[in-house]
Amino acid sequence: MTRIFENPDSMDSEPPSLPASEVAPAPLAAPLPRVRLPNATGGKAYRAAIDLASHDLPDLRIAAIDELAPLGLTFDVERQTLAGTPVGSTETRELALDARLATASGLQLEGTAKILLLINPDPRSLWKDIAPDETAPFAKPSRASSQLAFGDHIALGASVRGRSHANVGSFREDDFQIVHDPASGWLVLAVSDGAGSAKLSREGSRLATTAAATTLMAGIQALTTTVAELPATPPDEKTLETLHDQSLEALGRAAHDACRAIGDAAKAVEASEKDFASTLLIAAVRPCLAGMFIASYWVGDGALAVFAGDKVEVLGDGDSGEFSGQTRFLMASELNKGWSEISRRVRVRVVPELTALALMTDGVSDPKFGTDRRLRDPEAWRAFWNDDLGQGLGDRLASGLEQRLLSWLEFWSPGEHDDRTLVLLFQEHR
């Protein structure tokens, strides 16, 4: 058999093409780029586009970035973006990630580029949670909550130690009380914020709320018949003025007894009244034919507001003074100014349909409202009640509300890390 040989000179000088997967990586003529991306923060969603054209490599793209999975990040080859939520850390991490390169046609290149990424720690991870000294005088738990039924409403309160206190191992300085007398139908709510600059204010706030709630519940009984016999129609201004005057003594005595309890405690430990300095917000509530009767008293910062349908009213004015952050506190010097000073702090309202009554310390009101103007803005209150707090409490049914409110009070707000206390009275159904 004759074998026929092709003339080598007649063969094509180009070798046949190989599949891309069998092509050896080509050397990179240009220097390997170093691409610095915007800084990321642990625990916070991140996304950054990588544009090699800005590094004088318009014909190249990144084919893959190694070792991303442990960092919580992924690389999208098509979009040339690095995205994800970086894994949290308590230390700043500066990474130099290896990025494999390719041409626009998919040709793999030798060597790797360096992707430089600085991941800052999640600010929340830097806060310590140091238990306070339980052997210290007037020790109190770092969290407290309470709940009770009040007709077709729920009274709910919760208080948590602020991060600024947990970080140094100090006590929660806020306190609250919820007291119900089924026989007379009265409910008393009290909230107090101990002054941060007062070394025993954690006890001051407890004394203020306990004494005020006890005295107010006893004193407000004198109005039981008057409130029960109010007509079903909304009261006029003259009637409200009369109710205000009739409520004045009970509220004033409550504030006076709270102040006296603080003074007695200060004497017992040979301390100053200012060492126990605290704010006070109190309210007495009772159903009536016209809706819900509310009588309140407020000294200091924080907020006390009633939410009825589309109407919101803040029941008082935030105080400023010369003590600890220019906040006024419940002290004998305030009450010694006479009944006219107490009277201007008292508010009496009859609400046809009570959506919510809220008493809060400034650990809640400051981050949620920020300014006096927003504190009096009905839209801000609607957003707070329906969206912010509404999402935290869910369907607002009785089950698990205390824990949900405690969890909600742990919300993150940069620069706002004080104790947080919130007491609510609201309808069980929406």
Sequence and secondary structure as in RCSB ss.txt:
>XXXX:A:sequence
MTRIFENPDSMDSEPPSLPASEVAPAPLAAPLPRVRLPNATGGKAYRAAIDLASHDLPDLRIAAIDELAPLGLTF
DVERQTLAGTPVGSTETRELALDARLATASGLQLEGTAKILLLINPDPRSLWKDIAPDETAPFAKPSRASSQLAF
GDHIALGASVRGRSHANVGSFREDDFQIVHDPASGWLVLAVSDGAGSAKLSREGSRLATTAAATTLMAGIQALTT
TVAELPATPPDEKTLETLHDQSLEALGRAAHDACRAIGDAAKAVEASEKDFASTLLIAAVRPCLAGMFIASYWVG
DGALAVFAGDKVEVLGDGDSGEFSGQTRFLMASELNKGWSEISRRVRVRVVPELTALALMTDGVSDPKFGTDRRL
RDPEAWRAFWNDDLGQGLGDRLASGLEQRLLSWLEFWSPGEHDDRTLVLLFQEHR
>XXXX:A:secstr
       GGGS SS     GGGS  B   S   EEE   EETTS EEEE  GGGGT TTEEEEEESS GGGTEEE
ETTTTEEEE     SS EEEEEEEEEEETT  EEEEEEEEEEEEE  GGGG       TTSTT   SEEEEEEEE
TTEEEEEEEE  HHHHTTT    EEEEEEEETTTTEEEEEEEEB TT TTHHHHHHHHHHHHHHHHHHHGGGGHH
HHHT  SS   HHHHHHHHHHHHHHHHHHHHHHHHHHHHHHHHTT  GGGG B EEEEEEEEETTEEEEEEEEES
SSEEEEEETTEEEE S     SSTTT     HHHHTT HHHHHTTEEEEEESS  EEEEE HHHHHHHH SHHHH
T HHHHHIIIIIIHHHHHTT  STTHHHHHHHHTT   TT  S EEEEEEEES  
